[in-house]
Amino acid sequence: MSTTPDNLLYSKSHEWVKVEGEFATIGITHHAQAELGDITYLELPEVGRVLQEEEQFGEVESVKAVSELFCPVSGEVVEANTGILNSTEVINEDPYEQGWLIKVRVADKEELAALLNAGDYEKFAGQEGH
Amino acid sequence: MNSEPLIFEKSRAGRIGANLPQCDVPEQDIVELLGGDNLRSMLPLPEVSELDVVRHFTHLSHRNYSIDEGLYPLGSCTMKYNPRINEKTASLPGFAALHPLQPVETAQGALQLVYELQGMLASICGMDATTIQPSAGAHGELLAMMMIRAYHRDRGDTARTTVVIPDSAHGTNPASAATCGFRVKSIPSNQKGCTDLNALRNALGPDTAALMLTNPNTVGLFESDILEICSLVHEAGGLVYCDGANMNAMLGITRPGDMGFDVMHFNLHKTFSTPHGGGGPGCGAVSVKKCLEPYLPIPVVTRSDEGTYLLDENRPCSIGRIHSFYGAFLIAVRAYTYIRTLGASGVRAVGENALLNANYVRARLSKAYDIAYNSPVCMHEVVLSAARQKQANGIRALDISKRLMDYGVHPPTNYFPLIVPEALMIEPTETESKQTLDEFIDIMLKIAKEAAEEPELLRTAPHSTLVSRLDETMAVKNLDLRYEALFAGSPHSTVESSS
């Protein structure tokens, strides 16, 4: 598995976005889970909540720190991955597949243009982590 | 003795630790007095002798680590030595045996002490008035937010709902603001590790209630644009709050009040050598400028023209009470003793030596470790990064900290501030000698060498402690503090297993 899959878009707050039609699935990147360490707690939004671009939608807690989760695109939450709330290690083990967090109905596709592609995200994450 | 059993495991049926005198009043039937439903059939307390108890807790106390035992370089916590004279004055019967409800005319000395301490703290930080009531720093933050809210409301300025906080702040800052009902706007730090003025300008507006800022900030750097920062917030109509956790760096040298801050908290247990934590009483004194004085919590200790000390409860604008009685009075006695023992020049020397010690550690460790936001000097603490060690051998800040325990040193703060990768935040404080600092530095240099040559030694550390490395993930996810054996198989048990 690539640590930065080419078919995804990325935010500077280390979320990934997978666009399929009018929906976007969102999770945290491999880099983010590695920096956080073992994730022990996850908080997700209710289905139906309408999120603005870059609005906080939940938080992840690891043995190191609590981090806020930001929604890279605005839209309504249509699904939340509540199945992993009690098995948060899935986010560490498989951040891009089983460890997805929420699915939203994208309100404004133009916002996607502001996100990074895999190459640019890798460069960005590399600089930030020294 | 490596493993100390629980006190419950030492229990033997029928063993007693104290003899009660014979009952000299007529016995009453307890069921009749309290009602049977209120009585439990079983109270599983350990049955042990006095000597069992003394030995048990003495054994446990030997496992403790404290500033009385060695260096405690926990960054952002100011773990300085607490002089013994503080304890001496705090145990004087005239202070220790006071009752909070006794008439004020019989407690004039105590009130005078509080009044003078309020004045000394106000003068140290350049403000106009002080309360010693908050129990801790975060309590002081909350009080400040309450006063700021009341201030804006009194002026009819009800649209100020946002508090701006840099991303390097202590987590308590956004928590206090949110608890008080404010919306928190986080702003990024700039390349130098300080407040980004453009981000601040963009965040300020007619909704700004306040900026919460730590100075020196948590990266250990002085906010050199502080004058401009304060005037930008004031121009936007907000107030500026100083998180005084790092006041040790400025003692007697510079004053937040002169920089433009309107309100700040002190941690007496950090800056003024009162005991840290342990669940005991603390004090997060708050000083304010004139504009916030009417909102101080009641009662306020004041002095009449005739020189009598009073507890003023008649303050119509006050936000009310935030603590029982008058705060943790005996903590105030310790801080007062500390300041009076040092005097003005001594207080300044504390600040200067805190800076000198941190910079000495920084200078000697700057080749072996990365320094976060490499500015020419740091303030009272230095933030290292184990980024280099991580890249080379996968050694993280946590591994370095665990290895320090093998050398008998308390680890520094890990992974804070959040904006520094693999952060190791070291605050030596002024009370450590050059010899102690050199010992610590030599250990840190040795560990850097070990990280390069024998990384496995760090990954599996600590090796010499009673308990080896803990599985922190398990500890968080499956925390179990209940001693099951106590209830297992007990025929009298009325306690459900889930309780």
Interface residues (C-beta under 8 A of the other chain):
Chain A: E35 D38 T40 Y41 E61 V63 K64 A65 V66 E89 E128 G129 H130
Chain B: G171 D370 S385 A387 R388 Q391 N414 Y415 F416 L418 P421 E472 T473 V476 K477
